[in-house]
């Protein structure tokens, strides 16, 4: 059994000791080696706009063959946080929109430098708003992150190496601007647009602007961390071996950022393709031309960030665009991100709602209705806005209740069961995964009132 030390609780005043003890107990029960247990977790809860609870348990890195001890999961342990990264891409998009440098509703082709069209709809421009809201008709295919020396045109040109027989375009019945399908490639294109407008490589642009403004020392390129920061980089685990066989009683295998203490060279990147794990070689970023292909930096999910740092983004959203007394986004930008750009219609079947877990989407954020199949709490009707993440065994989340100052962030760094394929991974009262359901129900039930 993997057991870690409980970390600090900051500002306990908002919760009673009874509530703290109850939540401690339920979170501790999630740590372990098999079934629905996880190797490590970090949770921070906010009430009325201030931190009310935090808990960090288990391991951020599990002992290797050298017999070194597990590295504990702490407040500042960073992980490849998966799709919660998308909101940071949109934060930058909105800042550029505020500056008049990007028009969310203009033809995205003018920024990309080539004509981007679904061949079934050659007369409908694909806009940044469509990309950010997943209504663009662009699809992931198997591969959505390609080497830096290639252009994103490789996805869309029939002669391109990653055209995949047109798999990156939706079929004719799924019209751009109307039909929703979640696609990571949308955000690779947004990152490329950001590069084209700023002239900066996506990761460098993020670090110099939005991440700095939010006091986040994260990165998209592990080799570019300082040696001290690299030591805090955790690993994401699964019980799946190199051949793809799952054995929950077997060892944990590192699936993302398993460097065994050896930092990669600076300005090198490993491609991240969860649907095609064989397409994950390491490439140098030397000579990369910004605006040609940000997909290799994974604007959709590649930010390495800690639970603490993720909470800074939550606080900025809770406070209507202000973090630490400084305005990061305008109230109008926050409102635009929170607004329902797309809503599922049972009548028109206007999108893939993923079993009821995605019923509406804004710009880099989506809405959870407390009485829907996507709900976080079994018995309370609580509405939230935010984003989840899931990749390579990691599960993350950053959500708040608009108008209340209540919210939470969490990171779980491994799953012993094969998600979706093993029925134990499925939630019991919602369309969410059992790990998400157990954690969010405990937080909502114990910490929040209707």
C-alpha positions as CSV (number, residue, x, y, z in Angstrom):
1,X,0.0,0.0,0.0
2,X,1.2,3.4,-0.9
3,X,0.8,5.8,2.0
4,X,1.8,9.4,2.1
5,X,1.8,12.1,4.7
6,X,-1.1,14.5,5.1
7,X,0.1,18.0,4.2
8,X,-1.0,21.4,5.6
9,X,-4.5,22.7,6.1
10,X,-4.5,26.5,5.5
11,X,-7.3,28.6,6.8
12,X,-9.5,26.1,8.6
13,X,-12.0,28.7,9.8
14,X,-14.5,28.1,7.0
15,X,-14.9,24.4,7.9
16,X,-15.7,22.7,11.2
17,X,-13.2,20.2,12.6
18,X,-15.9,17.6,12.1
19,X,-16.1,18.4,8.4
20,X,-12.3,18.4,8.1
21,X,-12.1,15.0,9.8
22,X,-14.8,13.6,7.6
23,X,-13.2,14.7,4.3
24,X,-9.7,13.6,5.5
25,X,-11.2,10.1,6.1
26,X,-12.8,9.8,2.6
27,X,-9.7,11.1,0.8
28,X,-7.4,8.8,2.7
29,X,-9.6,5.9,1.6
30,X,-8.8,6.6,-2.0
31,X,-5.0,6.0,-1.6
32,X,-3.8,2.5,-2.5
33,X,-2.5,0.1,-5.1
34,X,-5.5,-1.7,-6.7
35,X,-9.1,-1.3,-7.8
36,X,-10.3,2.3,-7.7
37,X,-7.4,3.4,-5.5
38,X,-4.8,5.9,-6.7
39,X,-1.1,6.4,-5.9
40,X,-1.4,10.0,-4.9
41,X,-3.8,13.0,-4.8
42,X,-3.9,16.7,-4.1
43,X,-7.1,18.6,-3.2
44,X,-7.8,22.3,-2.4
45,X,-11.3,23.5,-1.6
46,X,-12.5,27.1,-1.5
47,X,-15.5,28.6,0.3
48,X,-16.6,32.2,-0.1
49,X,-13.5,33.0,-2.2
50,X,-10.9,31.8,0.3
51,X,-9.1,28.5,0.8
52,X,-10.9,26.4,3.4
53,X,-9.3,23.0,3.1
54,X,-6.3,21.2,1.5
55,X,-5.1,17.7,1.5
56,X,-2.1,16.0,-0.2
57,X,-1.6,12.2,0.1
58,X,0.4,9.4,-1.4
59,X,3.2,9.5,-3.8
60,X,4.0,11.9,-6.7
61,X,6.8,9.5,-7.8
62,X,7.0,5.8,-6.9
63,X,10.3,4.2,-6.0
64,X,12.3,2.9,-9.0
65,X,14.6,0.0,-9.3
66,X,17.2,1.8,-7.3
67,X,15.1,1.3,-4.2
68,X,14.9,5.1,-3.4
69,X,11.9,6.1,-1.3
70,X,8.6,7.3,-2.8
71,X,8.5,11.0,-3.4
72,X,5.5,12.4,-1.5
73,X,2.6,14.2,-3.2
74,X,2.7,17.8,-1.9
75,X,1.1,21.1,-2.6
76,X,3.9,22.0,-5.1
77,X,4.2,18.6,-6.9
78,X,3.7,19.3,-10.6
79,X,2.1,17.0,-13.1
80,X,1.1,16.9,-16.8
81,X,-2.4,18.1,-15.9
82,X,-4.2,17.0,-19.1
83,X,-7.2,19.0,-20.3
84,X,-7.4,21.6,-17.5
85,X,-4.6,23.1,-19.6
86,X,-7.2,24.2,-22.1
87,X,-8.5,27.0,-20.0
88,X,-4.9,28.5,-19.9
89,X,-4.9,28.5,-23.7
90,X,-8.2,30.3,-23.7
91,X,-7.0,32.8,-21.1
92,X,-4.3,33.9,-23.6
93,X,-6.8,33.8,-26.5
94,X,-9.1,36.2,-24.6
95,X,-6.2,38.5,-23.7
96,X,-5.3,38.8,-27.4
97,X,-9.0,39.4,-28.2
98,X,-9.1,42.2,-25.6
99,X,-6.1,43.7,-27.3
100,X,-7.8,43.6,-30.7
101,X,-5.1,41.2,-32.0
102,X,-7.5,38.2,-32.5
103,X,-11.1,38.3,-33.7
104,X,-12.9,35.3,-32.2
105,X,-15.4,35.3,-35.1
106,X,-13.0,36.0,-38.0
107,X,-11.9,33.2,-40.4
108,X,-9.1,31.4,-38.5
109,X,-7.3,30.9,-41.9
110,X,-6.0,34.5,-41.8
111,X,-4.0,33.7,-38.7
112,X,-2.9,30.2,-39.7
113,X,-1.7,31.2,-43.2
114,X,-3.6,28.6,-45.1
115,X,-7.3,28.0,-45.9
116,X,-8.8,25.8,-43.1
117,X,-12.1,24.3,-44.3
118,X,-14.1,21.2,-43.7
119,X,-14.3,19.9,-47.3
120,X,-18.0,19.1,-46.8
121,X,-18.5,22.8,-46.0
122,X,-16.1,24.8,-48.1
123,X,-18.0,28.0,-47.7
124,X,-18.1,28.1,-43.9
125,X,-15.0,29.7,-42.2
126,X,-13.7,27.9,-39.1
127,X,-13.2,30.6,-36.4
128,X,-11.3,30.7,-33.1
129,X,-14.6,30.7,-31.3
130,X,-15.5,27.4,-33.0
131,X,-12.1,25.9,-32.1
132,X,-12.4,27.0,-28.5
133,X,-16.0,25.6,-28.1
134,X,-15.3,22.4,-30.0
135,X,-17.9,23.2,-32.7
136,X,-15.3,23.6,-35.5
137,X,-15.9,20.2,-37.2
138,X,-12.2,19.4,-36.6
139,X,-11.5,16.0,-35.2
140,X,-8.5,14.4,-33.4
141,X,-8.1,11.2,-35.5
142,X,-5.5,8.9,-33.9
143,X,-2.7,11.5,-33.9
144,X,-3.1,15.1,-33.0
145,X,0.4,16.1,-31.9
146,X,3.1,16.0,-34.6
147,X,6.8,16.7,-34.8
148,X,7.9,20.4,-34.7
149,X,9.5,20.4,-38.1
150,X,6.1,19.7,-39.7
151,X,3.2,22.1,-40.4
152,X,-0.3,21.6,-39.1
153,X,-1.3,21.4,-42.8
154,X,-0.2,17.7,-42.5
155,X,-3.5,17.0,-40.8
156,X,-5.7,18.6,-43.5
157,X,-3.9,18.1,-46.9
158,X,-4.8,14.7,-48.6
159,X,-1.1,14.3,-49.3
160,X,-0.1,15.0,-45.7
161,X,1.6,12.4,-43.6
162,X,-1.1,12.6,-40.9
163,X,-4.1,13.1,-43.0
164,X,-5.5,9.7,-41.9
165,X,-7.9,9.5,-44.8
166,X,-9.7,12.7,-43.8
167,X,-10.2,11.6,-40.1
168,X,-9.5,15.1,-38.9
169,X,-12.7,16.4,-40.5
170,X,-16.3,15.7,-39.3
171,X,-18.7,14.0,-41.7
172,X,-21.2,16.1,-43.7
173,X,-24.1,15.8,-41.1
174,X,-21.9,17.5,-38.4
175,X,-22.0,21.2,-39.5
176,X,-19.3,23.6,-38.4
177,X,-20.6,26.1,-35.8
178,X,-23.5,23.8,-34.8
179,X,-22.3,20.3,-33.9
180,X,-20.1,19.7,-30.8
181,X,-17.4,17.0,-30.6
182,X,-14.6,17.4,-28.1
183,X,-11.3,17.6,-30.0
184,X,-7.8,18.2,-28.7
185,X,-6.6,19.3,-32.2
186,X,-8.9,22.3,-31.9
187,X,-6.5,23.6,-29.1
188,X,-3.4,22.7,-31.1
189,X,-4.7,25.0,-33.8
190,X,-5.5,27.7,-31.2
191,X,-2.0,27.4,-29.9
192,X,-0.7,27.8,-33.5
193,X,-2.9,30.9,-34.0
194,X,-1.5,32.4,-30.7
195,X,2.0,31.8,-32.0
196,X,1.2,33.4,-35.4
197,X,-0.2,36.5,-33.7
198,X,2.4,36.9,-31.0
199,X,5.5,35.6,-32.9
200,X,6.4,33.6,-29.8
201,X,6.6,29.9,-29.3
202,X,3.5,28.8,-27.4
203,X,5.1,27.6,-24.2
204,X,7.3,30.7,-24.0
205,X,4.4,33.0,-24.6
206,X,2.4,31.3,-21.9
207,X,5.3,31.5,-19.4
208,X,6.0,35.2,-20.1
209,X,2.4,36.2,-19.9
210,X,-0.5,34.3,-18.4
211,X,1.5,31.9,-16.2
212,X,3.6,34.7,-14.8
213,X,0.5,36.8,-14.1
214,X,-1.0,33.9,-12.2
215,X,2.2,33.2,-10.2
216,X,2.5,29.8,-11.9
217,X,6.0,28.4,-12.4
218,X,4.8,25.6,-14.6
219,X,6.0,24.6,-18.1
220,X,5.1,22.6,-21.1
221,X,8.7,21.5,-21.7
222,X,10.1,19.4,-18.8
223,X,13.7,20.0,-19.9
224,X,13.3,23.7,-19.4
225,X,12.5,23.5,-15.7
226,X,15.3,24.6,-13.4
227,X,16.9,21.5,-11.7
228,X,15.1,22.4,-8.4
229,X,11.7,22.6,-10.1
230,X,12.4,19.4,-12.0
231,X,12.7,17.6,-8.8
232,X,9.1,18.5,-8.0
233,X,7.8,17.0,-11.3
234,X,5.6,14.0,-10.6
235,X,4.8,11.0,-12.7
236,X,1.5,9.8,-14.0
237,X,0.8,6.1,-13.6
238,X,-1.3,3.2,-14.9
239,X,-1.3,-0.6,-14.2
240,X,-0.6,-1.2,-17.9
241,X,2.6,-2.7,-19.1
242,X,4.5,-1.9,-22.4
243,X,2.5,-4.5,-24.3
244,X,-0.8,-2.8,-23.3
245,X,-1.8,-5.5,-20.8
246,X,-3.6,-4.3,-17.6
247,X,-3.0,-6.0,-14.3
248,X,-4.3,-4.1,-11.2
249,X,-2.3,-6.4,-9.0
250,X,0.9,-5.7,-10.9
251,X,3.3,-2.8,-10.5
252,X,2.6,0.8,-11.5
253,X,4.1,1.9,-14.8
254,X,5.0,5.5,-15.5
255,X,3.0,6.7,-18.5
256,X,3.9,10.5,-18.5
257,X,7.0,12.2,-17.2
258,X,8.6,9.0,-15.9
259,X,12.2,10.3,-16.1
260,X,13.6,8.3,-13.1
261,X,15.3,11.5,-11.9
262,X,17.1,12.2,-15.2
263,X,16.0,15.5,-16.7
264,X,15.5,15.7,-20.5
265,X,17.7,18.1,-22.4
266,X,16.4,21.7,-22.6
267,X,14.2,22.6,-25.6
268,X,13.3,19.0,-26.4
269,X,9.7,17.7,-26.4
270,X,8.1,14.3,-26.3
271,X,4.9,14.1,-28.4
272,X,1.8,13.3,-26.5
273,X,-0.8,11.2,-28.3
274,X,-2.9,9.1,-25.9
275,X,-4.7,7.4,-28.8
276,X,-1.4,6.5,-30.5
277,X,1.2,6.0,-27.8
278,X,3.7,4.7,-30.4
279,X,3.8,8.2,-31.8
280,X,5.6,9.8,-28.9
281,X,9.3,10.2,-29.9
282,X,11.5,13.0,-28.5
283,X,12.2,16.0,-30.8
284,X,14.4,19.1,-30.6
285,X,12.7,22.5,-30.7
286,X,15.8,24.1,-32.1
287,X,14.9,26.1,-35.2
288,X,11.1,25.8,-34.7
289,X,9.1,28.5,-36.5
290,X,6.3,29.9,-34.3
291,X,2.9,29.8,-36.0
292,X,3.5,26.6,-37.9
293,X,2.7,23.8,-35.5
294,X,2.0,24.3,-31.8
295,X,0.5,20.8,-31.5
296,X,3.8,19.3,-30.3
297,X,3.6,21.5,-27.2
298,X,0.1,20.2,-26.4
299,X,-1.9,23.4,-25.7
300,X,-4.8,20.9,-25.1
301,X,-3.2,19.2,-22.1
302,X,0.5,19.6,-21.7
303,X,0.9,22.1,-18.9
304,X,2.9,20.8,-16.0
305,X,1.3,22.4,-13.0
306,X,0.8,21.9,-9.2
307,X,-2.5,21.7,-7.3
308,X,-1.5,25.0,-5.6
309,X,-0.9,26.7,-9.0
310,X,-4.1,25.3,-10.5
311,X,-5.9,27.0,-7.6
312,X,-4.6,30.4,-8.8
313,X,-6.5,30.0,-12.0
314,X,-9.6,29.1,-10.0
315,X,-9.2,32.2,-7.8
316,X,-8.9,34.4,-10.9
317,X,-12.2,33.1,-12.3
318,X,-13.9,33.3,-8.9
319,X,-12.9,36.9,-8.7
320,X,-14.1,37.8,-12.1
321,X,-10.7,38.1,-13.8
322,X,-8.6,39.4,-10.9
323,X,-5.8,37.5,-9.2
324,X,-3.7,38.7,-6.3
325,X,-5.2,42.2,-6.7
326,X,-4.2,42.5,-10.4
327,X,-6.6,42.3,-13.4
328,X,-5.7,39.3,-15.7
329,X,-8.9,39.2,-17.8
330,X,-11.7,41.7,-18.2
331,X,-15.1,40.8,-16.8
332,X,-16.4,40.6,-20.3
333,X,-13.8,38.0,-21.2
334,X,-14.7,35.9,-18.1
335,X,-18.4,36.2,-19.0
336,X,-17.7,35.1,-22.5
337,X,-15.7,32.0,-21.3
338,X,-18.5,31.0,-18.9
339,X,-21.4,31.5,-21.4
340,X,-22.9,28.4,-23.1
341,X,-21.5,28.6,-26.6
342,X,-23.1,25.2,-27.3
343,X,-25.9,23.3,-25.5
344,X,-26.9,19.8,-26.3
345,X,-30.4,19.3,-27.7
346,X,-32.0,15.9,-27.2
347,X,-34.3,16.8,-30.1
348,X,-31.7,17.7,-32.6
349,X,-28.8,15.5,-31.3
350,X,-26.4,18.3,-32.1
351,X,-23.3,16.8,-30.7
352,X,-21.5,14.1,-28.8
353,X,-22.5,14.5,-25.1
354,X,-20.2,11.6,-24.0
355,X,-22.9,9.7,-22.1
356,X,-24.3,12.9,-20.6
357,X,-21.0,14.2,-19.1
358,X,-20.8,17.1,-21.5
359,X,-24.1,18.9,-22.1
360,X,-22.9,22.4,-22.7
361,X,-19.5,24.1,-23.4
362,X,-18.2,27.7,-23.2
363,X,-14.7,28.8,-24.2
364,X,-12.2,26.5,-22.4
365,X,-14.8,25.9,-19.7
366,X,-18.0,23.9,-19.4
367,X,-21.0,23.8,-17.2
368,X,-22.2,21.1,-14.8
369,X,-25.9,21.3,-14.0
370,X,-26.6,19.9,-10.6
371,X,-29.6,17.9,-11.7
372,X,-28.0,16.3,-14.8
373,X,-26.2,13.1,-15.4
374,X,-23.0,15.1,-15.2
375,X,-23.6,16.2,-11.7
376,X,-20.9,16.1,-9.0
377,X,-23.1,15.4,-6.0
378,X,-25.4,12.5,-5.5
379,X,-28.0,14.3,-3.4
380,X,-27.4,18.1,-3.6
381,X,-28.3,20.2,-6.6
382,X,-25.1,22.2,-7.1
383,X,-24.1,23.9,-10.4
384,X,-20.5,24.3,-11.4
385,X,-18.3,25.8,-14.2
386,X,-14.8,24.6,-15.0
387,X,-12.9,21.9,-16.7
388,X,-11.7,18.3,-16.1
389,X,-8.6,16.5,-17.4
390,X,-7.9,12.9,-18.1
391,X,-4.9,11.3,-19.8
392,X,-2.4,8.6,-19.3
393,X,-3.9,7.7,-15.9
394,X,-4.2,11.3,-14.5
395,X,-7.5,12.9,-13.5
396,X,-7.7,16.6,-12.7
397,X,-10.4,19.2,-12.1
398,X,-10.8,22.9,-11.6
399,X,-14.4,24.0,-10.9
400,X,-16.3,26.8,-9.1
401,X,-19.9,27.8,-8.4
402,X,-20.5,31.2,-10.1
403,X,-21.7,33.8,-7.6
404,X,-20.7,31.9,-4.5
405,X,-16.9,31.9,-4.2
406,X,-17.1,28.1,-3.7
407,X,-14.9,25.7,-5.7
408,X,-12.2,23.1,-5.8
409,X,-9.2,21.8,-7.6
410,X,-7.7,18.3,-7.5
411,X,-5.1,16.2,-9.2
412,X,-5.0,12.3,-9.1
413,X,-1.9,10.8,-10.6
414,X,-2.8,7.3,-11.6
415,X,-5.5,4.6,-12.2
416,X,-5.1,0.9,-11.7
417,X,-8.2,0.1,-13.8
418,X,-8.6,0.6,-17.5
419,X,-10.9,3.6,-17.9
420,X,-14.2,2.8,-19.7
421,X,-13.3,-0.9,-20.4
422,X,-13.4,-1.9,-16.8
423,X,-16.9,-1.4,-15.5
424,X,-15.6,-0.5,-12.0
425,X,-14.3,2.7,-13.6
426,X,-17.8,4.0,-14.2
427,X,-19.7,6.2,-11.8
428,X,-22.7,4.9,-9.9
429,X,-25.0,8.0,-9.9
430,X,-23.5,10.1,-12.7
431,X,-21.8,9.8,-16.1
432,X,-18.5,10.7,-14.5
433,X,-15.7,8.2,-13.6
434,X,-15.8,6.6,-10.2
435,X,-12.7,8.4,-9.0
436,X,-14.2,11.7,-10.0
437,X,-17.6,10.8,-8.5
438,X,-16.1,9.7,-5.2
439,X,-14.0,12.8,-4.8
440,X,-16.5,15.4,-6.0
441,X,-19.4,13.9,-4.0
442,X,-17.3,14.0,-0.8
443,X,-16.3,17.6,-1.4
444,X,-19.9,18.8,-2.2
445,X,-21.6,16.8,0.5
446,X,-19.2,17.8,3.2
447,X,-18.2,21.4,2.3
448,X,-21.0,23.0,0.3
449,X,-24.6,23.9,0.9
450,X,-27.3,24.4,-1.7
